[in-house]
Amino acid sequence: MKNLISKFAIPMLLLAMYVFQHPSCEDSMKKFNPEKDLLSLHYDHAPDKDDGQSAAADRTILQSMFGKEWIKKHAIPVSGAYGKNAEMFNVQSNAVMDAAWNDCGGWLAGHENHEKVVAQLADRWIEVLKAGGDIWVKEGGQSDITAEVVRRIRKLAPEIDTKERIHVVQHASWNEEQTTDSALAYTKEYTNYIRIDDANAYLNIKGGDEAFVKAAYEHPIFGKIWKAAFEYYNPKERLDFSDTGELMYILGLGKISIDEFRKRFLSSNDSRL
């Protein structure tokens, strides 16, 4: 009996030691830290207009969860995050970006000031990274601008491990296909590139949703933002803020459906000011 116990005791001890030293992938995955990390919210606005509704949804979630002052410190919205589709940029999207972000820190116009925006993003990301925070990119468009920023950071601050500290979340095959091939390869090589399920499966309804649109229009805090988004892209044609699926992933919210979103974020007036 003693020999039998010894025979099994050693393997079990080794297994226990391995589990302790090597936690599961889920347990070891880095999570967003709202106290230290930065959200870089990227919108291509080229050519689909769903980015406008996504901007309204992103603002609704972030202010509801963290408040306006938090957004100023921990989020940086960027328009014109396109690739091969650059010539299809919708200038009309500027009105939606203004409505969504002007009163809580503003946004960066990558279409009008590409080189300046790349430099601004790199400086902001480096500041956060050197302070101990991580960068989380909601890649609502293509990864061309992301690749440029990462390349600049690796040149200016080579001590930063971008593969470990910059997390890029993408949900759409179309976005990847429209990214310049070299930019997509570079982003995948030098960042923690995370591909999630396509959020069109649960945040996209052809013909719209009357209950959602009514709640969005009538919300006392976010109503004017959704109004701008709906003027840009008529929800009767399509209600689509699928790019927000990436933000939901980053924040650990899971796959919130359109109806669940309405109940959670648009049915209450108690959103943080």
VEXMAR-615700 format. One record per residue (C-alpha): residue number from 0; x, z, y; residue in three letters. Coordinates in Angstrom, 1 decimal. Layout:
N
<site><k>NUM</k><east>X</east><up>Z</up><north>Y</north><r>ala</r></site>
...
//
This chain:
273
<site><k>0</k><east>0.0</east><up>0.0</up><north>0.0</north><r>met</r></site>
<site><k>1</k><east>2.8</east><up>0.8</up><north>2.4</north><r>lys</r></site>
<site><k>2</k><east>4.4</east><up>-2.6</up><north>1.8</north><r>asn</r></site>
<site><k>3</k><east>1.1</east><up>-4.3</up><north>2.4</north><r>leu</r></site>
<site><k>4</k><east>0.6</east><up>-2.5</up><north>5.7</north><r>ile</r></site>
<site><k>5</k><east>4.1</east><up>-3.4</up><north>6.8</north><r>ser</r></site>
<site><k>6</k><east>3.4</east><up>-7.0</up><north>5.8</north><r>lys</r></site>
<site><k>7</k><east>0.5</east><up>-7.3</up><north>8.3</north><r>phe</r></site>
<site><k>8</k><east>1.6</east><up>-4.8</up><north>10.9</north><r>ala</r></site>
<site><k>9</k><east>4.5</east><up>-6.9</up><north>12.2</north><r>ile</r></site>
<site><k>10</k><east>2.6</east><up>-10.1</up><north>12.7</north><r>pro</r></site>
<site><k>11</k><east>-0.2</east><up>-8.3</up><north>14.4</north><r>met</r></site>
<site><k>12</k><east>2.2</east><up>-6.6</up><north>16.7</north><r>leu</r></site>
<site><k>13</k><east>3.9</east><up>-9.9</up><north>17.6</north><r>leu</r></site>
<site><k>14</k><east>0.4</east><up>-11.4</up><north>18.3</north><r>leu</r></site>
<site><k>15</k><east>-0.5</east><up>-8.5</up><north>20.5</north><r>ala</r></site>
<site><k>16</k><east>2.8</east><up>-8.9</up><north>22.4</north><r>met</r></site>
<site><k>17</k><east>2.2</east><up>-12.6</up><north>22.9</north><r>tyr</r></site>
<site><k>18</k><east>-1.4</east><up>-12.2</up><north>24.2</north><r>val</r></site>
<site><k>19</k><east>-0.1</east><up>-9.5</up><north>26.7</north><r>phe</r></site>
<site><k>20</k><east>2.7</east><up>-11.8</up><north>27.9</north><r>gln</r></site>
<site><k>21</k><east>0.7</east><up>-15.0</up><north>27.9</north><r>his</r></site>
<site><k>22</k><east>-2.9</east><up>-14.5</up><north>29.2</north><r>pro</r></site>
<site><k>23</k><east>-5.5</east><up>-17.2</up><north>28.8</north><r>ser</r></site>
<site><k>24</k><east>-5.5</east><up>-20.2</up><north>31.1</north><r>cys</r></site>
<site><k>25</k><east>-8.7</east><up>-18.9</up><north>32.7</north><r>glu</r></site>
<site><k>26</k><east>-7.3</east><up>-15.5</up><north>33.4</north><r>asp</r></site>
<site><k>27</k><east>-4.0</east><up>-16.9</up><north>34.8</north><r>ser</r></site>
<site><k>28</k><east>-5.6</east><up>-19.5</up><north>37.0</north><r>met</r></site>
<site><k>29</k><east>-4.9</east><up>-18.8</up><north>40.7</north><r>lys</r></site>
<site><k>30</k><east>-8.1</east><up>-18.1</up><north>42.7</north><r>lys</r></site>
<site><k>31</k><east>-8.8</east><up>-18.6</up><north>46.3</north><r>phe</r></site>
<site><k>32</k><east>-7.9</east><up>-15.6</up><north>48.5</north><r>asn</r></site>
<site><k>33</k><east>-10.1</east><up>-15.5</up><north>51.6</north><r>pro</r></site>
<site><k>34</k><east>-7.8</east><up>-13.1</up><north>53.3</north><r>glu</r></site>
<site><k>35</k><east>-4.7</east><up>-15.2</up><north>53.1</north><r>lys</r></site>
<site><k>36</k><east>-5.4</east><up>-18.8</up><north>52.0</north><r>asp</r></site>
<site><k>37</k><east>-6.3</east><up>-21.9</up><north>54.0</north><r>leu</r></site>
<site><k>38</k><east>-9.0</east><up>-24.5</up><north>53.3</north><r>leu</r></site>
<site><k>39</k><east>-8.2</east><up>-28.0</up><north>54.3</north><r>ser</r></site>
<site><k>40</k><east>-11.5</east><up>-29.9</up><north>54.3</north><r>leu</r></site>
<site><k>41</k><east>-10.9</east><up>-33.6</up><north>53.9</north><r>his</r></site>
<site><k>42</k><east>-13.5</east><up>-36.3</up><north>54.6</north><r>tyr</r></site>
<site><k>43</k><east>-12.9</east><up>-40.0</up><north>54.4</north><r>asp</r></site>
<site><k>44</k><east>-16.2</east><up>-41.3</up><north>56.1</north><r>his</r></site>
<site><k>45</k><east>-15.3</east><up>-44.7</up><north>54.6</north><r>ala</r></site>
<site><k>46</k><east>-17.8</east><up>-46.2</up><north>53.9</north><r>pro</r></site>
<site><k>47</k><east>-20.3</east><up>-43.8</up><north>52.2</north><r>asp</r></site>
<site><k>48</k><east>-22.1</east><up>-41.5</up><north>54.6</north><r>lys</r></site>
<site><k>49</k><east>-22.5</east><up>-38.6</up><north>52.2</north><r>asp</r></site>
<site><k>50</k><east>-19.5</east><up>-37.0</up><north>53.9</north><r>asp</r></site>
<site><k>51</k><east>-21.8</east><up>-36.2</up><north>56.9</north><r>gly</r></site>
<site><k>52</k><east>-24.2</east><up>-34.2</up><north>54.7</north><r>gln</r></site>
<site><k>53</k><east>-21.2</east><up>-32.6</up><north>53.0</north><r>ser</r></site>
<site><k>54</k><east>-19.8</east><up>-31.4</up><north>56.3</north><r>ala</r></site>
<site><k>55</k><east>-23.1</east><up>-29.8</up><north>57.1</north><r>ala</r></site>
<site><k>56</k><east>-23.2</east><up>-28.2</up><north>53.6</north><r>ala</r></site>
<site><k>57</k><east>-19.6</east><up>-27.0</up><north>53.9</north><r>asp</r></site>
<site><k>58</k><east>-20.3</east><up>-25.3</up><north>57.3</north><r>arg</r></site>
<site><k>59</k><east>-23.4</east><up>-23.7</up><north>55.9</north><r>thr</r></site>
<site><k>60</k><east>-21.6</east><up>-22.2</up><north>52.9</north><r>ile</r></site>
<site><k>61</k><east>-18.6</east><up>-21.0</up><north>54.8</north><r>leu</r></site>
<site><k>62</k><east>-20.4</east><up>-19.4</up><north>57.7</north><r>gln</r></site>
<site><k>63</k><east>-22.9</east><up>-17.8</up><north>55.4</north><r>ser</r></site>
<site><k>64</k><east>-20.2</east><up>-16.3</up><north>53.3</north><r>met</r></site>
<site><k>65</k><east>-17.5</east><up>-15.5</up><north>55.8</north><r>phe</r></site>
<site><k>66</k><east>-18.7</east><up>-16.0</up><north>59.4</north><r>gly</r></site>
<site><k>67</k><east>-17.6</east><up>-18.3</up><north>62.3</north><r>lys</r></site>
<site><k>68</k><east>-14.5</east><up>-16.4</up><north>63.2</north><r>glu</r></site>
<site><k>69</k><east>-13.2</east><up>-16.6</up><north>59.6</north><r>trp</r></site>
<site><k>70</k><east>-13.7</east><up>-20.4</up><north>59.7</north><r>ile</r></site>
<site><k>71</k><east>-11.4</east><up>-20.7</up><north>62.8</north><r>lys</r></site>
<site><k>72</k><east>-8.6</east><up>-18.9</up><north>61.0</north><r>lys</r></site>
<site><k>73</k><east>-9.0</east><up>-20.1</up><north>57.4</north><r>his</r></site>
<site><k>74</k><east>-10.4</east><up>-23.7</up><north>57.5</north><r>ala</r></site>
<site><k>75</k><east>-9.2</east><up>-27.0</up><north>59.0</north><r>ile</r></site>
<site><k>76</k><east>-11.6</east><up>-29.9</up><north>58.8</north><r>pro</r></site>
<site><k>77</k><east>-10.1</east><up>-33.4</up><north>58.8</north><r>val</r></site>
<site><k>78</k><east>-11.8</east><up>-36.8</up><north>59.2</north><r>ser</r></site>
<site><k>79</k><east>-10.3</east><up>-40.1</up><north>58.3</north><r>gly</r></site>
<site><k>80</k><east>-8.8</east><up>-39.0</up><north>55.0</north><r>ala</r></site>
<site><k>81</k><east>-9.0</east><up>-42.5</up><north>53.5</north><r>tyr</r></site>
<site><k>82</k><east>-6.8</east><up>-44.8</up><north>51.6</north><r>gly</r></site>
<site><k>83</k><east>-7.4</east><up>-48.4</up><north>50.6</north><r>lys</r></site>
<site><k>84</k><east>-10.8</east><up>-48.2</up><north>52.2</north><r>asn</r></site>
<site><k>85</k><east>-9.4</east><up>-47.5</up><north>55.7</north><r>ala</r></site>
<site><k>86</k><east>-11.1</east><up>-50.6</up><north>57.3</north><r>glu</r></site>
<site><k>87</k><east>-14.5</east><up>-49.3</up><north>56.3</north><r>met</r></site>
<site><k>88</k><east>-14.3</east><up>-46.1</up><north>58.4</north><r>phe</r></site>
<site><k>89</k><east>-17.6</east><up>-45.1</up><north>60.1</north><r>asn</r></site>
<site><k>90</k><east>-16.9</east><up>-44.2</up><north>63.7</north><r>val</r></site>
<site><k>91</k><east>-20.4</east><up>-42.8</up><north>64.0</north><r>gln</r></site>
<site><k>92</k><east>-19.4</east><up>-40.0</up><north>61.7</north><r>ser</r></site>
<site><k>93</k><east>-17.6</east><up>-38.3</up><north>64.7</north><r>asn</r></site>
<site><k>94</k><east>-21.0</east><up>-37.1</up><north>65.9</north><r>ala</r></site>
<site><k>95</k><east>-21.6</east><up>-35.2</up><north>62.7</north><r>val</r></site>
<site><k>96</k><east>-18.1</east><up>-33.7</up><north>62.7</north><r>met</r></site>
<site><k>97</k><east>-18.7</east><up>-32.5</up><north>66.3</north><r>asp</r></site>
<site><k>98</k><east>-21.9</east><up>-30.9</up><north>65.3</north><r>ala</r></site>
<site><k>99</k><east>-20.5</east><up>-29.2</up><north>62.2</north><r>ala</r></site>
<site><k>100</k><east>-17.1</east><up>-28.0</up><north>63.5</north><r>trp</r></site>
<site><k>101</k><east>-16.8</east><up>-28.0</up><north>67.4</north><r>asn</r></site>
<site><k>102</k><east>-18.0</east><up>-24.5</up><north>67.9</north><r>asp</r></site>
<site><k>103</k><east>-15.8</east><up>-22.9</up><north>65.2</north><r>cys</r></site>
<site><k>104</k><east>-12.3</east><up>-24.2</up><north>65.8</north><r>gly</r></site>
<site><k>105</k><east>-12.8</east><up>-28.0</up><north>66.0</north><r>gly</r></site>
<site><k>106</k><east>-11.6</east><up>-30.7</up><north>63.6</north><r>trp</r></site>
<site><k>107</k><east>-8.8</east><up>-33.2</up><north>63.3</north><r>leu</r></site>
<site><k>108</k><east>-9.5</east><up>-37.0</up><north>63.9</north><r>ala</r></site>
<site><k>109</k><east>-7.2</east><up>-38.7</up><north>61.4</north><r>gly</r></site>
<site><k>110</k><east>-8.6</east><up>-42.1</up><north>62.1</north><r>his</r></site>
<site><k>111</k><east>-7.7</east><up>-42.0</up><north>65.8</north><r>glu</r></site>
<site><k>112</k><east>-4.5</east><up>-39.9</up><north>65.7</north><r>asn</r></site>
<site><k>113</k><east>-3.1</east><up>-40.4</up><north>62.2</north><r>his</r></site>
<site><k>114</k><east>0.5</east><up>-39.4</up><north>62.7</north><r>glu</r></site>
<site><k>115</k><east>-0.3</east><up>-36.5</up><north>65.0</north><r>lys</r></site>
<site><k>116</k><east>-2.8</east><up>-35.2</up><north>62.5</north><r>val</r></site>
<site><k>117</k><east>-0.3</east><up>-35.4</up><north>59.7</north><r>val</r></site>
<site><k>118</k><east>2.1</east><up>-33.4</up><north>61.8</north><r>ala</r></site>
<site><k>119</k><east>-0.5</east><up>-30.8</up><north>62.8</north><r>gln</r></site>
<site><k>120</k><east>-1.6</east><up>-30.3</up><north>59.2</north><r>leu</r></site>
<site><k>121</k><east>2.0</east><up>-29.9</up><north>58.0</north><r>ala</r></site>
<site><k>122</k><east>2.6</east><up>-27.3</up><north>60.7</north><r>asp</r></site>
<site><k>123</k><east>-0.5</east><up>-25.4</up><north>59.9</north><r>arg</r></site>
<site><k>124</k><east>0.0</east><up>-25.5</up><north>56.1</north><r>trp</r></site>
<site><k>125</k><east>3.6</east><up>-24.3</up><north>56.5</north><r>ile</r></site>
<site><k>126</k><east>2.6</east><up>-21.4</up><north>58.7</north><r>glu</r></site>
<site><k>127</k><east>0.1</east><up>-20.3</up><north>56.1</north><r>val</r></site>
<site><k>128</k><east>2.5</east><up>-20.8</up><north>53.2</north><r>leu</r></site>
<site><k>129</k><east>5.3</east><up>-18.9</up><north>54.8</north><r>lys</r></site>
<site><k>130</k><east>2.8</east><up>-16.0</up><north>55.5</north><r>ala</r></site>
<site><k>131</k><east>2.1</east><up>-15.8</up><north>51.8</north><r>gly</r></site>
<site><k>132</k><east>-1.1</east><up>-17.8</up><north>51.6</north><r>gly</r></site>
<site><k>133</k><east>-1.9</east><up>-20.9</up><north>49.5</north><r>asp</r></site>
<site><k>134</k><east>-3.5</east><up>-24.2</up><north>50.6</north><r>ile</r></site>
<site><k>135</k><east>-6.7</east><up>-25.4</up><north>49.0</north><r>trp</r></site>
<site><k>136</k><east>-7.5</east><up>-29.1</up><north>49.7</north><r>val</r></site>
<site><k>137</k><east>-11.1</east><up>-30.1</up><north>49.3</north><r>lys</r></site>
<site><k>138</k><east>-10.3</east><up>-33.7</up><north>48.7</north><r>glu</r></site>
<site><k>139</k><east>-13.6</east><up>-35.3</up><north>49.8</north><r>gly</r></site>
<site><k>140</k><east>-11.9</east><up>-38.6</up><north>50.4</north><r>gly</r></site>
<site><k>141</k><east>-8.6</east><up>-40.1</up><north>49.2</north><r>gln</r></site>
<site><k>142</k><east>-5.2</east><up>-38.4</up><north>48.8</north><r>ser</r></site>
<site><k>143</k><east>-3.2</east><up>-40.6</up><north>51.2</north><r>asp</r></site>
<site><k>144</k><east>-3.1</east><up>-38.1</up><north>54.0</north><r>ile</r></site>
<site><k>145</k><east>-2.5</east><up>-35.3</up><north>51.6</north><r>thr</r></site>
<site><k>146</k><east>0.5</east><up>-37.0</up><north>50.1</north><r>ala</r></site>
<site><k>147</k><east>2.0</east><up>-37.6</up><north>53.6</north><r>glu</r></site>
<site><k>148</k><east>1.5</east><up>-33.9</up><north>54.5</north><r>val</r></site>
<site><k>149</k><east>3.1</east><up>-32.7</up><north>51.3</north><r>val</r></site>
<site><k>150</k><east>6.0</east><up>-35.1</up><north>51.7</north><r>arg</r></site>
<site><k>151</k><east>6.6</east><up>-33.7</up><north>55.3</north><r>arg</r></site>
<site><k>152</k><east>6.4</east><up>-30.1</up><north>54.1</north><r>ile</r></site>
<site><k>153</k><east>8.9</east><up>-30.8</up><north>51.3</north><r>arg</r></site>
<site><k>154</k><east>11.3</east><up>-32.2</up><north>54.0</north><r>lys</r></site>
<site><k>155</k><east>10.8</east><up>-29.4</up><north>56.6</north><r>leu</r></site>
<site><k>156</k><east>10.5</east><up>-26.5</up><north>54.2</north><r>ala</r></site>
<site><k>157</k><east>12.1</east><up>-27.4</up><north>50.9</north><r>pro</r></site>
<site><k>158</k><east>12.0</east><up>-23.8</up><north>49.7</north><r>glu</r></site>
<site><k>159</k><east>8.3</east><up>-24.0</up><north>49.3</north><r>ile</r></site>
<site><k>160</k><east>7.1</east><up>-24.8</up><north>45.8</north><r>asp</r></site>
<site><k>161</k><east>4.2</east><up>-27.2</up><north>46.7</north><r>thr</r></site>
<site><k>162</k><east>3.4</east><up>-27.7</up><north>43.0</north><r>lys</r></site>
<site><k>163</k><east>2.6</east><up>-24.0</up><north>42.8</north><r>glu</r></site>
<site><k>164</k><east>1.1</east><up>-23.3</up><north>46.3</north><r>arg</r></site>
<site><k>165</k><east>-0.9</east><up>-26.4</up><north>47.3</north><r>ile</r></site>
<site><k>166</k><east>-4.1</east><up>-26.9</up><north>45.2</north><r>his</r></site>
<site><k>167</k><east>-5.9</east><up>-30.3</up><north>45.5</north><r>val</r></site>
<site><k>168</k><east>-9.4</east><up>-30.5</up><north>44.1</north><r>val</r></site>
<site><k>169</k><east>-10.9</east><up>-33.9</up><north>43.5</north><r>gln</r></site>
<site><k>170</k><east>-14.2</east><up>-34.8</up><north>41.9</north><r>his</r></site>
<site><k>171</k><east>-14.6</east><up>-38.6</up><north>42.1</north><r>ala</r></site>
<site><k>172</k><east>-13.1</east><up>-41.5</up><north>40.2</north><r>ser</r></site>
<site><k>173</k><east>-13.9</east><up>-43.7</up><north>43.1</north><r>trp</r></site>
<site><k>174</k><east>-11.9</east><up>-41.6</up><north>45.5</north><r>asn</r></site>
<site><k>175</k><east>-8.9</east><up>-41.8</up><north>43.2</north><r>glu</r></site>
<site><k>176</k><east>-9.3</east><up>-45.6</up><north>42.8</north><r>glu</r></site>
<site><k>177</k><east>-9.4</east><up>-46.0</up><north>46.6</north><r>gln</r></site>
<site><k>178</k><east>-6.2</east><up>-43.9</up><north>47.0</north><r>thr</r></site>
<site><k>179</k><east>-3.0</east><up>-45.8</up><north>47.4</north><r>thr</r></site>
<site><k>180</k><east>-1.4</east><up>-45.8</up><north>44.0</north><r>asp</r></site>
<site><k>181</k><east>1.9</east><up>-44.3</up><north>45.2</north><r>ser</r></site>
<site><k>182</k><east>0.0</east><up>-41.6</up><north>47.2</north><r>ala</r></site>
<site><k>183</k><east>-2.1</east><up>-40.5</up><north>44.2</north><r>leu</r></site>
<site><k>184</k><east>1.0</east><up>-40.4</up><north>42.0</north><r>ala</r></site>
<site><k>185</k><east>2.9</east><up>-38.3</up><north>44.6</north><r>tyr</r></site>
<site><k>186</k><east>0.0</east><up>-35.9</up><north>45.1</north><r>thr</r></site>
<site><k>187</k><east>-0.4</east><up>-35.4</up><north>41.3</north><r>lys</r></site>
<site><k>188</k><east>3.4</east><up>-34.8</up><north>40.9</north><r>glu</r></site>
<site><k>189</k><east>4.0</east><up>-32.4</up><north>43.8</north><r>tyr</r></site>
<site><k>190</k><east>0.7</east><up>-30.4</up><north>44.0</north><r>thr</r></site>
<site><k>191</k><east>-1.5</east><up>-28.4</up><north>41.7</north><r>asn</r></site>
<site><k>192</k><east>-3.9</east><up>-31.4</up><north>41.3</north><r>tyr</r></site>
<site><k>193</k><east>-7.3</east><up>-30.3</up><north>39.8</north><r>ile</r></site>
<site><k>194</k><east>-9.8</east><up>-32.9</up><north>38.7</north><r>arg</r></site>
<site><k>195</k><east>-13.4</east><up>-31.4</up><north>38.3</north><r>ile</r></site>
<site><k>196</k><east>-16.6</east><up>-32.9</up><north>37.1</north><r>asp</r></site>
<site><k>197</k><east>-18.3</east><up>-35.5</up><north>39.4</north><r>asp</r></site>
<site><k>198</k><east>-20.7</east><up>-33.4</up><north>41.6</north><r>ala</r></site>
<site><k>199</k><east>-23.0</east><up>-36.4</up><north>42.1</north><r>asn</r></site>
<site><k>200</k><east>-24.6</east><up>-35.2</up><north>38.9</north><r>ala</r></site>
<site><k>201</k><east>-26.1</east><up>-32.2</up><north>40.7</north><r>tyr</r></site>
<site><k>202</k><east>-25.8</east><up>-32.7</up><north>44.5</north><r>leu</r></site>
<site><k>203</k><east>-27.3</east><up>-36.2</up><north>44.8</north><r>asn</r></site>
<site><k>204</k><east>-30.9</east><up>-37.2</up><north>44.8</north><r>ile</r></site>
<site><k>205</k><east>-32.1</east><up>-40.7</up><north>45.6</north><r>lys</r></site>
<site><k>206</k><east>-35.2</east><up>-40.5</up><north>47.8</north><r>gly</r></site>
<site><k>207</k><east>-34.3</east><up>-37.1</up><north>49.0</north><r>gly</r></site>
<site><k>208</k><east>-35.9</east><up>-33.7</up><north>48.5</north><r>asp</r></site>
<site><k>209</k><east>-38.7</east><up>-32.7</up><north>50.9</north><r>glu</r></site>
<site><k>210</k><east>-38.3</east><up>-28.9</up><north>50.5</north><r>ala</r></site>
<site><k>211</k><east>-34.6</east><up>-29.0</up><north>51.1</north><r>phe</r></site>
<site><k>212</k><east>-34.9</east><up>-31.3</up><north>54.2</north><r>val</r></site>
<site><k>213</k><east>-37.6</east><up>-29.1</up><north>55.7</north><r>lys</r></site>
<site><k>214</k><east>-35.6</east><up>-25.9</up><north>55.1</north><r>ala</r></site>
<site><k>215</k><east>-32.4</east><up>-27.6</up><north>56.6</north><r>ala</r></site>
<site><k>216</k><east>-34.2</east><up>-28.9</up><north>59.7</north><r>tyr</r></site>
<site><k>217</k><east>-35.9</east><up>-25.6</up><north>60.4</north><r>glu</r></site>
<site><k>218</k><east>-33.0</east><up>-23.3</up><north>59.8</north><r>his</r></site>
<site><k>219</k><east>-32.4</east><up>-21.4</up><north>63.1</north><r>pro</r></site>
<site><k>220</k><east>-28.6</east><up>-21.4</up><north>62.8</north><r>ile</r></site>
<site><k>221</k><east>-27.7</east><up>-24.5</up><north>60.8</north><r>phe</r></site>
<site><k>222</k><east>-30.7</east><up>-26.7</up><north>61.7</north><r>gly</r></site>
<site><k>223</k><east>-28.9</east><up>-28.7</up><north>64.5</north><r>lys</r></site>
<site><k>224</k><east>-26.0</east><up>-29.4</up><north>62.2</north><r>ile</r></site>
<site><k>225</k><east>-28.2</east><up>-30.8</up><north>59.4</north><r>trp</r></site>
<site><k>226</k><east>-30.2</east><up>-32.8</up><north>62.0</north><r>lys</r></site>
<site><k>227</k><east>-27.0</east><up>-34.6</up><north>63.0</north><r>ala</r></site>
<site><k>228</k><east>-26.1</east><up>-35.2</up><north>59.4</north><r>ala</r></site>
<site><k>229</k><east>-29.6</east><up>-36.6</up><north>58.6</north><r>phe</r></site>
<site><k>230</k><east>-29.5</east><up>-38.8</up><north>61.7</north><r>glu</r></site>
<site><k>231</k><east>-26.3</east><up>-40.2</up><north>60.4</north><r>tyr</r></site>
<site><k>232</k><east>-27.5</east><up>-40.6</up><north>56.8</north><r>tyr</r></site>
<site><k>233</k><east>-31.3</east><up>-40.6</up><north>56.3</north><r>asn</r></site>
<site><k>234</k><east>-32.2</east><up>-38.1</up><north>53.5</north><r>pro</r></site>
<site><k>235</k><east>-35.2</east><up>-40.1</up><north>52.6</north><r>lys</r></site>
<site><k>236</k><east>-32.8</east><up>-42.8</up><north>51.5</north><r>glu</r></site>
<site><k>237</k><east>-30.6</east><up>-40.3</up><north>49.7</north><r>arg</r></site>
<site><k>238</k><east>-29.8</east><up>-36.6</up><north>49.9</north><r>leu</r></site>
<site><k>239</k><east>-26.1</east><up>-36.4</up><north>48.9</north><r>asp</r></site>
<site><k>240</k><east>-23.5</east><up>-33.8</up><north>49.7</north><r>phe</r></site>
<site><k>241</k><east>-21.7</east><up>-34.2</up><north>46.4</north><r>ser</r></site>
<site><k>242</k><east>-18.2</east><up>-33.7</up><north>48.0</north><r>asp</r></site>
<site><k>243</k><east>-19.3</east><up>-30.1</up><north>48.5</north><r>thr</r></site>
<site><k>244</k><east>-18.9</east><up>-29.6</up><north>44.8</north><r>gly</r></site>
<site><k>245</k><east>-15.2</east><up>-29.2</up><north>45.4</north><r>glu</r></site>
<site><k>246</k><east>-15.7</east><up>-26.4</up><north>47.9</north><r>leu</r></site>
<site><k>247</k><east>-18.1</east><up>-24.7</up><north>45.4</north><r>met</r></site>
<site><k>248</k><east>-15.3</east><up>-24.9</up><north>42.8</north><r>tyr</r></site>
<site><k>249</k><east>-12.7</east><up>-23.5</up><north>45.1</north><r>ile</r></site>
<site><k>250</k><east>-14.9</east><up>-20.6</up><north>46.1</north><r>leu</r></site>
<site><k>251</k><east>-15.9</east><up>-19.9</up><north>42.5</north><r>gly</r></site>
<site><k>252</k><east>-19.6</east><up>-20.6</up><north>43.1</north><r>leu</r></site>
<site><k>253</k><east>-20.0</east><up>-22.9</up><north>40.1</north><r>gly</r></site>
<site><k>254</k><east>-22.3</east><up>-25.9</up><north>40.0</north><r>lys</r></site>
<site><k>255</k><east>-25.0</east><up>-25.0</up><north>42.4</north><r>ile</r></site>
<site><k>256</k><east>-27.9</east><up>-27.4</up><north>42.3</north><r>ser</r></site>
<site><k>257</k><east>-29.6</east><up>-28.7</up><north>45.5</north><r>ile</r></site>
<site><k>258</k><east>-32.6</east><up>-26.4</up><north>44.9</north><r>asp</r></site>
<site><k>259</k><east>-30.3</east><up>-23.4</up><north>44.3</north><r>glu</r></site>
<site><k>260</k><east>-28.4</east><up>-24.3</up><north>47.5</north><r>phe</r></site>
<site><k>261</k><east>-31.7</east><up>-24.3</up><north>49.5</north><r>arg</r></site>
<site><k>262</k><east>-32.7</east><up>-20.9</up><north>48.1</north><r>lys</r></site>
<site><k>263</k><east>-29.4</east><up>-19.3</up><north>48.6</north><r>arg</r></site>
<site><k>264</k><east>-28.2</east><up>-20.7</up><north>51.9</north><r>phe</r></site>
<site><k>265</k><east>-31.2</east><up>-22.2</up><north>53.8</north><r>leu</r></site>
<site><k>266</k><east>-34.0</east><up>-19.8</up><north>52.9</north><r>ser</r></site>
<site><k>267</k><east>-32.6</east><up>-16.8</up><north>54.8</north><r>ser</r></site>
<site><k>268</k><east>-32.0</east><up>-16.5</up><north>58.5</north><r>asn</r></site>
<site><k>269</k><east>-29.4</east><up>-13.8</up><north>58.0</north><r>asp</r></site>
<site><k>270</k><east>-26.3</east><up>-16.1</up><north>58.1</north><r>ser</r></site>
<site><k>271</k><east>-23.2</east><up>-14.6</up><north>59.7</north><r>arg</r></site>
<site><k>272</k><east>-22.9</east><up>-15.5</up><north>63.4</north><r>leu</r></site>
//
